Amino acid sequence: MKGGGGCFFYEWRRKQLSLLLFIFVVSTTLILWSWSNNNYKTPLLFTSTFFPAAGDVKVIQSNHNHNHSHNNNKDDDLIEEVQQVVNLASPPSSDTQPDDDKHSANHRDNHHENITQNVDKSVSDERYSDSKPPKQHLVESAAPKKHDPAVGVGLPMSNVKNRSCNFAKGKWVRDDSRPLYSGFGCKQWLSGMWACRLTQRTDFAFEKLRWQPKDCQIDDFSGPKFLKRMQDKTLAFIGDSLGRQQFQSLMCMITGGKERHDVKDVGKEYGLVKKRGSVRPDGWAYRFPATNTTVLYYWSASLCNLQPLDPKNKSTYIAMHLDRPPAFLQRYINRFNVVVLNTGHHWNKGKLDANRWIMYVGGKPNTDRKIADTANAKKLTIYSIVKWVNGQLPKYPGLKAFYRSISPRHFFNGDWNSGGTCDSTIPGALEVLKNESSDSVASAAVKGTDVKLLDITALSEVREEGHISRYTIRPTPGMQDCLHWCLPGIPDTWNELLFAQI
């Protein structure tokens, strides 16, 4: 019995241990399976965040300077390691303030930088280097883009919902229906010095390129559409000679370059008449009677209020009030529905001295050395006029105000008076992929206001072949015009973007 009972006991213990081992294995398996389905998600999410899938890849950042900067300058927030893939869906914003002078200090020396590079640098109108910008490459998502029928004209595409359209980001595409008017015609509105078809120039491929924003659609421009949209309204351009080019471009676009004897000259209503001894009036104003639409231009190269110190003396010095808007704008803003402002290329010591302009701030001659620097004075003026106009908008609910960013110059191997040239017949690039404006001063000035930025700098920067260059009616040996544009040409695109936003 003893032997038989011992065998039974050991047999029972063996089965008990086997059962416990089975329960342990099953439990362990269940625990591991449960943990794998929950806890593993964290590292996978971590990986997908920093290494996005193909559909999330937007831009390859190309930086030819392999010494990556690690400073805290906000202008360098977009600098990344060479060939690093980033998602630019939420670019860092600029916190530039009016009293921050570091942008102005860099503007004068770094203007002709790479427009399609992803280093966010400021644009200056004073100097350029002689190097041409390398190109940036777009990496499209592997998945095809779906058309969203709900997307309206001038509105963001479905993949950038809740974000305003960035009209300045896109590419130039060939369009055989261009230009919008003939360069041989439009003599009623277009100055002969800007009509390149009337010169010895033979290459006109630049007229066939149309700007296509990347993330939104814009309505095709036509004269009747514009006049209908601007019925019983007035559009005013106030600025320098580039503003005058935009004005003449728009007049040609509205009329298709055709003679229009029904259009009325209403310059007298705005005091725009040629004064005795003047070469031309201070501006022009025309009205389309059928829709009661008025388009005007007023010359104000500095966007400052200019007051002669001795009105009786023709050679008197002129007070240049940096913090006051032009008297014309103050007087007539109540009659405008759309106003487009610009300044930039007259802000240098030579121009100020030639015009006998003396800087004034707060109604007194300026004594601040920092403001005396022309780049800082220009910055103060831009901030001041944007602030003033923004303060006027609540008084005139129907008014829309735009500040147009600076139009780039393209003098290579010198400046306008030292042999600088712009002989290229092809664009510097066709794509502009930056999220931030290349004109950081203008962009920062309108930030937080209801004044809109008409951002044309980067898309114009890549079109160096569109300048008048050597092809002028009365050429000056050794001098080229690499500031103004041929018309038809780049300013037409500025007006298309303006049309899309009014």
ABEGO torsion letter per residue (X at the ends): XAAAAAAAAAAAAAAAAAAAAAAAAAAAAAAAAAAAAAAAAAAAAAAAAABBBAAABABBBBBABABBBABABAAAAABBBBGBBBBAABBBBBABBAABAAAAAAAAAAABBBAABABBBBBBAABBBABBBBBBBBBBBABBBBBBAABBBGBBBAAABGBBBBAABEBBBBBAAOBABBAABGAAABBAAABAAABABABAAAAABBBBBAABBBBBBBAAAAAAAABGBBBBBBEBAAAAAAAAAAAAAAAGGBBBAABBBAAAAAGBBBBBGBABBAEBBBBBAAAGBBBBBBBBAAGBBBBBABAABAABBBBBBAABBBAAAAAAAAABABBBBBBGAABBAAAAAAAGBBBBBGGBBBABAAAABAAAAAAAAAAAAAAAAAAAAAABAABBBBBBBBBBBBBBGEBAAAGBBBABABBABABBABABBABAAAAAAABGBABBBBBAAAAAAABAAABAEABBABBBBGBBBAABBBOBEAAAAAAAAAAAAX
